[in-house]
Each structure stands twice: as structure tokens, then as C-alpha cells.
Amino acid sequence: MHHASDILLTLFIVFLAAQVGSEVAQRLKLPGGVGEIAAGCVVGPSLLGWITPEQVASGTPLDVLAEVGVVLLLFSVGLETRLEDLKKVGKVAFLVGVLGVLVPFGMGGVWAHASGFDWSRSLFIAAAFVATSAGITARVLQELGALQRIESKVILGAAVIDDILAMLLLGVVVSLQGGEGIDVVHLLAVLAGAIGFIAIIGIGGARVMRWNSSWLDKPQSPHSALAIVLALCLGLAYVSTLFGLAAIIGAFLAGMIASETRQQHTLEKQTQPLLALLTPFFFVITGSKIDLHQLGNAEAGIMLLVVTLIAIVSKLIGGFLGAWSLGGRSATLVGFGMVPRGEVGVVIASLGLAAGVFTAQIYAIIVAMSLLTAMVTPPVLAWLLRRANASVGTEAVRDDAVER
């Protein structure tokens, strides 16, 4: 009973901190997610210590809630994304995804090697620069009502490609640490499985729902459609992990499938209370995982600054070049949308620490970089979106004046 009481108290602290952080951030004209991440830093081990590292370790109730929260977030993003919209930006999204992996991987590897690491360890460190956290960007786009913009479609499409390539690169660098060489056949089989899963589920599922979704209304409960698609969401989130992909990819595909039903708008409304309850846990827990004590000297601070700049600039360059055909302003928006590493960088850093590749300080720097990119990106992305919207409004007024 005592254990249950402790869990409830921790849940209360996290949820309350999320609400306070989100409110402060929005009053400062920043996305709520930034305030929630900052709140996690405050209540986490580095400052107040109300959340301990043991409480957010893998498999703990808080960690599970955080995972469910980001899964539901990407499901809701998928609900507002149609397959046909993604097809229209397929070529651009592919270029953004590929360049958004190669450029950070190259720049991260060169920096690590120049800092004194051998090449096998340098490539492991470089892998932490690669994967984009779609959850961070998706929250900002959703808050600003920008999910229907072409840049948003490109970012979401690129995030799927990004995840596949990051998975393959991680497989390569892990193999190099063991000195066992690279199993090319295995990696190709993993790649084929991941692509096949996305193609069959995404394309096939969307077509089935478009053809006939009336069966969702046959059960008697008024929430039957929501219950069925949430089961689909959790199921596909699990299956995607079997193919080496992040659970959020399966959740996003489930939402995209559900967006083809005639119950789409009802489902969007019904998921909002769930998002309000569970999504904040993901952002607060993400912020709580940073250990500021490992960054308390000048050397670590300078290294963190350099690493974070490389992480931001490399993703921005990759995304910008990949989306250049959309124009400079849109390409910049896409580039910044690909910057957050979030929980993906934390996972890779954890693997490096467990494998003995990273010292505690390097681990803390990689985690801090991942979280700093998650905190820096949302306000910049929000500012770029507001400028883009203001520009569209100005052009519309100018065109109207010319017509008169």
C-alpha cells in the first residue's frame, strides 16, 4: 500500500509540474512542451530531486506512462495526416530523411574522432546525433495548428525514413564495438522487414479503411470506434518494435489509417482528454533525465556547447538541403523541425554507457545535448511558423489591394 501511495504522489508531482511549466511557457509565448521539459529539469535529480533516477528507469511506472504518452501523441498526429498528403511530398521527405541522417552522422563522427576517440567509438557517438524525435516537433506543430502545412508533411514523412536509417546505423556501430564485423545480410533483412511493415500497414491499412469503415460503429458503446482504433494503435506500436523501429512509428501509422475513416473528426475530439492526461508525462520525464552535476566544470560545459551546436547545425543543413525545392523559408522550417533528438538520443546514450563506450561525463553530455535540442527547437519552430503565417497574410492583403 505504501508503494502505491508513493507512486500516486510521484504522478501528482509530475502532472502538476507539467501544468505549471506549460502555463508559464505559454505566457512567455513559447510552446507548452518547452515548459514541461524545463519543469522536468526542476523536479528531477539535478535540482529539487522530487523525481529520482530510479523512478524514471526503463520499465518503471513513470517510464511506461511516458512511453504511452508519446505513443498517443503520435497517434493523434497520424489522425490529422492523410496517406495521399504524404505521397505528394514523398520525394522531398526521402531527401530530407537521408540527408538528415548522413550529415549529422558525418559531422558527429569527425568531431568525436578529432576529440581523441578511436573510429569505432566515434561512430557510436555519431549515432547519437542521427535520429530525430518526432514527438517533440509533432507537439509544436499540433499546438500551432500547422499539421496541414506542406512542411509538416515533409517533416513527418522524413521522420519515418530517419528512424529506419538510424536503426540500421545503430546496428552497424554496435557490431563494430564487438569486433565481430558487419553482417550485411542481416542488416538488409532488417531493412526489408521495416520497409515492408510500413508499406503494408500504412498503404494497405489506409485503403481498407477508405473502402469500408462502417463496421467501427457496429458495437453498442458510443466509444466503440475509439476503443478499436486505440487497440490498433497499441498493437501496431508493439509490432513496430519487433521490426526494430520506434513504437511511435507504429502509433503514427495507426492514426494515419484511422484518418481514412468517416469517424475521423469524432476520434480527434475523443482523444483530446487522453492526450491532456498522458502526453505531459513524456515531456516532464524527458527533462528529468538530465544530470546537471556531470556538467559542473568548464571543460564539460564547452564540450556540451560544441556538441549541441553540431547537433543543431548538422540537422538544419541536412533538412534544408533536402527540402530546398520548397523554397528557402520552407526549407529552413523543415530543417529546424528535424533538429530535436529527445528520447532517441537518450536511448542511444544509454546503450553506449551500458556497452562501456561512453564515460559518465560523455553520457551526460549526449543526454544533455538531446534534451537541449528538444528545448531549443520548439520556440524557434514556433517563431518561424508565425513569420510564415504573417508573410502569407501580408501577401494576401497585398494581392487583394492589387485586385481592387
NORJOCOR-V617451 format. One record per residue. RES is the residue in one letter. SS is DSSP state (alpha for helix, beta for strand, coil for the rest). PSI is psi as a letter, one per 40 degrees, with the letter a starting at -180 (NA if undefined). NEAR is the number of other C-alpha atoms within 8 Angstrom. Layout:
RES,SS,PSI,NEAR
RES,SS,PSI,NEAR
//
This chain:
M,coil,d,4
H,alpha,d,5
H,alpha,d,6
A,alpha,d,7
S,alpha,d,8
D,alpha,d,8
I,alpha,d,9
L,alpha,d,8
L,alpha,d,8
T,alpha,d,10
L,alpha,d,9
F,alpha,d,8
I,alpha,d,9
V,alpha,d,13
F,alpha,d,10
L,alpha,d,8
A,alpha,d,13
A,alpha,d,17
Q,alpha,d,10
V,alpha,d,11
G,alpha,d,15
S,alpha,d,14
E,alpha,d,10
V,alpha,d,9
A,alpha,d,13
Q,alpha,d,11
R,alpha,d,7
L,coil,e,6
K,coil,f,6
L,coil,i,12
P,coil,i,14
G,alpha,d,11
G,alpha,d,13
V,alpha,d,15
G,alpha,d,17
E,alpha,d,18
I,alpha,d,17
A,alpha,d,12
A,alpha,d,15
G,alpha,d,18
C,alpha,d,15
V,alpha,d,10
V,alpha,e,15
G,coil,a,16
P,coil,d,14
S,coil,d,13
L,coil,c,8
L,coil,d,8
G,coil,e,9
W,coil,d,9
I,coil,h,11
T,coil,i,9
P,alpha,d,8
E,alpha,d,5
Q,alpha,d,10
V,alpha,e,13
A,coil,i,8
S,coil,h,6
G,coil,e,6
T,coil,i,9
P,alpha,d,9
L,alpha,d,11
D,alpha,d,13
V,alpha,d,10
L,alpha,d,11
A,alpha,d,15
E,alpha,d,9
V,alpha,d,10
G,alpha,d,14
V,alpha,d,12
V,alpha,d,15
L,alpha,d,14
L,alpha,d,13
L,alpha,d,16
F,alpha,d,16
S,alpha,d,12
V,alpha,d,13
G,alpha,d,17
L,alpha,d,15
E,coil,e,11
T,coil,h,14
R,coil,i,11
L,alpha,d,10
E,alpha,d,6
D,alpha,d,9
L,alpha,d,12
K,alpha,d,7
K,alpha,d,7
V,coil,e,12
G,alpha,d,10
K,alpha,d,7
V,alpha,d,11
A,alpha,d,15
F,alpha,d,12
L,alpha,d,12
V,alpha,d,17
G,alpha,d,16
V,alpha,d,11
L,alpha,d,12
G,alpha,e,19
V,alpha,d,15
L,alpha,d,10
V,alpha,d,12
P,alpha,d,16
F,alpha,d,13
G,alpha,d,9
M,alpha,d,11
G,alpha,d,17
G,alpha,d,13
V,alpha,d,9
W,alpha,d,8
A,alpha,d,13
H,alpha,d,11
A,alpha,d,7
S,coil,e,6
G,coil,e,6
F,coil,i,9
D,coil,i,7
W,alpha,d,8
S,alpha,d,9
R,alpha,d,10
S,alpha,d,14
L,alpha,d,13
F,alpha,d,13
I,alpha,d,13
A,alpha,d,15
A,alpha,d,15
A,coil,e,12
F,coil,e,12
V,coil,d,14
A,coil,h,13
T,coil,i,13
S,coil,h,13
A,alpha,d,11
G,alpha,d,9
I,alpha,d,12
T,alpha,d,13
A,alpha,d,13
R,alpha,d,10
V,alpha,d,13
L,alpha,d,11
Q,alpha,d,10
E,alpha,d,8
L,coil,e,7
G,coil,f,7
A,coil,e,10
L,coil,e,12
Q,coil,e,9
R,coil,i,7
I,alpha,d,7
E,alpha,d,10
S,alpha,d,12
K,alpha,d,14
V,alpha,d,15
I,alpha,d,13
L,alpha,d,10
G,alpha,d,14
A,alpha,d,13
A,alpha,d,13
V,alpha,d,10
I,alpha,d,12
D,alpha,d,15
D,alpha,d,12
I,alpha,d,12
L,alpha,d,10
A,alpha,d,12
M,alpha,d,10
L,alpha,d,11
L,alpha,d,9
L,alpha,d,10
G,alpha,d,9
V,alpha,d,9
V,alpha,d,12
V,alpha,d,9
S,alpha,d,11
L,alpha,d,11
Q,alpha,d,9
G,alpha,e,7
G,coil,e,6
E,coil,e,7
G,coil,i,7
I,coil,h,7
D,coil,g,6
V,alpha,d,6
V,alpha,d,6
H,alpha,d,7
L,alpha,d,10
L,alpha,d,8
A,alpha,d,8
V,alpha,d,11
L,alpha,d,10
A,alpha,d,8
G,alpha,d,9
A,alpha,d,13
I,alpha,d,9
G,alpha,d,8
F,alpha,d,11
I,alpha,d,10
A,alpha,d,9
I,alpha,d,9
I,alpha,d,10
G,alpha,d,14
I,alpha,d,10
G,alpha,d,9
G,alpha,d,10
A,alpha,d,14
R,alpha,d,8
V,alpha,d,9
M,alpha,d,12
R,alpha,d,9
W,alpha,d,6
N,coil,h,8
S,coil,e,10
S,alpha,d,6
W,alpha,e,6
L,alpha,d,9
D,alpha,e,8
K,coil,d,6
P,coil,i,6
Q,coil,d,6
S,coil,h,5
P,coil,e,5
H,coil,e,6
S,alpha,d,11
A,alpha,d,11
L,alpha,d,10
A,alpha,d,8
I,alpha,d,9
V,alpha,d,11
L,alpha,d,8
A,alpha,d,8
L,alpha,d,9
C,alpha,d,16
L,alpha,d,10
G,alpha,d,8
L,alpha,d,13
A,alpha,d,15
Y,alpha,d,10
V,alpha,d,10
S,alpha,d,15
T,alpha,d,10
L,alpha,d,7
F,coil,e,10
G,coil,e,9
L,coil,i,12
A,coil,i,10
A,alpha,d,13
I,alpha,d,11
I,alpha,d,12
G,alpha,d,14
A,alpha,d,17
F,alpha,d,16
L,alpha,d,14
A,alpha,d,15
G,alpha,d,18
M,alpha,d,17
I,alpha,d,14
A,alpha,d,13
S,coil,e,13
E,coil,e,11
T,coil,i,11
R,coil,e,7
Q,coil,e,7
Q,alpha,d,11
H,alpha,d,7
T,alpha,d,7
L,alpha,d,10
E,alpha,d,10
K,alpha,d,7
Q,alpha,d,9
T,alpha,e,10
Q,alpha,d,8
P,alpha,d,7
L,alpha,d,10
L,alpha,d,12
A,alpha,d,8
L,alpha,d,7
L,alpha,d,13
T,alpha,d,15
P,alpha,d,16
F,alpha,d,14
F,alpha,d,13
F,alpha,d,14
V,alpha,d,17
I,alpha,d,15
T,alpha,d,13
G,alpha,d,15
S,alpha,e,16
K,coil,e,13
I,coil,h,13
D,coil,g,10
L,alpha,d,8
H,alpha,d,6
Q,alpha,e,11
L,alpha,f,12
G,coil,e,8
N,coil,i,7
A,alpha,d,7
E,alpha,d,6
A,alpha,d,12
G,alpha,d,10
I,alpha,d,8
M,alpha,d,9
L,alpha,d,12
L,alpha,d,8
V,alpha,d,8
V,alpha,d,12
T,alpha,d,12
L,alpha,d,8
I,alpha,d,11
A,alpha,d,14
I,alpha,d,11
V,alpha,d,8
S,alpha,d,12
K,alpha,d,16
L,alpha,d,15
I,alpha,d,11
G,alpha,d,16
G,alpha,d,18
F,alpha,d,14
L,alpha,d,10
G,alpha,d,16
A,coil,e,16
W,alpha,d,10
S,alpha,e,7
L,alpha,e,7
G,coil,i,8
G,alpha,d,8
R,alpha,d,7
S,alpha,d,11
A,alpha,d,17
T,alpha,d,11
L,alpha,d,12
V,alpha,d,16
G,alpha,d,15
F,alpha,d,14
G,alpha,d,11
M,coil,e,16
V,coil,d,14
P,coil,h,16
R,coil,d,15
G,alpha,b,14
E,alpha,d,10
V,alpha,d,12
G,alpha,d,14
V,alpha,d,11
V,alpha,d,8
I,alpha,d,10
A,alpha,d,14
S,alpha,d,9
L,alpha,d,8
G,alpha,d,13
L,alpha,d,12
A,alpha,d,7
A,coil,e,7
G,coil,e,7
V,coil,d,9
F,coil,i,11
T,coil,i,8
A,alpha,d,8
Q,alpha,d,10
I,alpha,d,8
Y,alpha,d,13
A,alpha,d,13
I,alpha,d,14
I,alpha,d,14
V,alpha,d,13
A,alpha,d,11
M,alpha,d,12
S,alpha,d,16
L,alpha,d,15
L,alpha,d,9
T,alpha,d,15
A,alpha,d,14
M,alpha,d,12
V,alpha,d,8
T,alpha,d,13
P,alpha,d,15
P,alpha,d,11
V,alpha,d,9
L,alpha,d,12
A,alpha,d,12
W,alpha,d,8
L,alpha,d,9
L,alpha,d,10
R,alpha,d,8
R,alpha,d,8
A,alpha,d,9
N,alpha,d,8
A,alpha,d,8
S,alpha,d,8
V,alpha,d,8
G,alpha,d,8
T,alpha,d,8
E,alpha,d,8
A,alpha,d,8
V,alpha,d,8
R,alpha,d,8
D,alpha,d,8
D,alpha,d,8
A,alpha,d,7
V,alpha,d,6
E,alpha,d,5
R,coil,NA,4
//
